[in-house]
Amino acid sequence: MRTRIVAELTLNEEYNLNETNLIKGEVANTEKVGSLIKAYAMYSEEYMHDGKLTSDKIRDIYEREVLKITKEKVYMGIWQIHALSSVLGMSLRSIYHELGNPVVRRHLNRTV
């Protein structure tokens, strides 16, 4: 499954880094969340707090995250849930726990 997720993320990088594609399936929350692509990048373990998030920095975070998940027992994030949904050919519901900042839940509690 991990191999298929990596292939999905690699082959469809442009699609996965397109804001319009990320908000599909979550019409009700679209106005509340702002930029999902920036939020996804900031929630990545690969995100470094070193200035403005440009499209090049977001792409770099995405690519480093894809390379990292090729190894077993490595955390997968929201981009991988999008890829898993595509691999399985069905909608998935990402549920983020009730701890911490409620803004995180607006971004990560979603159907993909």
Residue pairs with C-beta under 8 A, 6 or more apart in sequence:
1 84
1 87
2 69
2 70
2 72
4 87
5 69
5 76
5 80
5 83
5 84
5 87
6 66
6 69
6 70
8 83
8 86
8 87
9 16
9 62
9 66
9 79
9 80
9 83
10 66
12 83
12 86
13 59
13 62
13 63
15 21
16 22
16 62
16 79
16 82
16 83
17 37
17 55
17 58
17 59
17 62
18 37
19 35
19 36
19 37
22 36
22 37
22 40
22 82
23 30
23 33
23 36
25 91
25 110
25 111
25 112
26 33
26 110
26 111
26 112
29 106
29 110
32 106
33 39
33 106
33 107
36 107
37 58
38 53
38 58
39 107
40 77
40 78
40 79
40 107
41 47
41 53
41 57
41 58
41 61
41 62
42 53
43 77
43 78
43 104
43 107
43 108
44 61
44 62
44 65
44 77
44 79
45 65
45 68
45 75
45 77
46 61
46 64
46 65
46 68
47 61
51 57
62 79
65 77
65 79
66 79
68 74
69 76
69 80
78 94
78 107
78 108
78 112
81 92
81 94
81 112
82 112
84 92
85 91
85 92
85 112
91 111
91 112
92 111
92 112
93 110
93 111
93 112
94 108
94 109
94 110
94 111
94 112
95 109
96 104
96 105
96 108
96 109
98 105
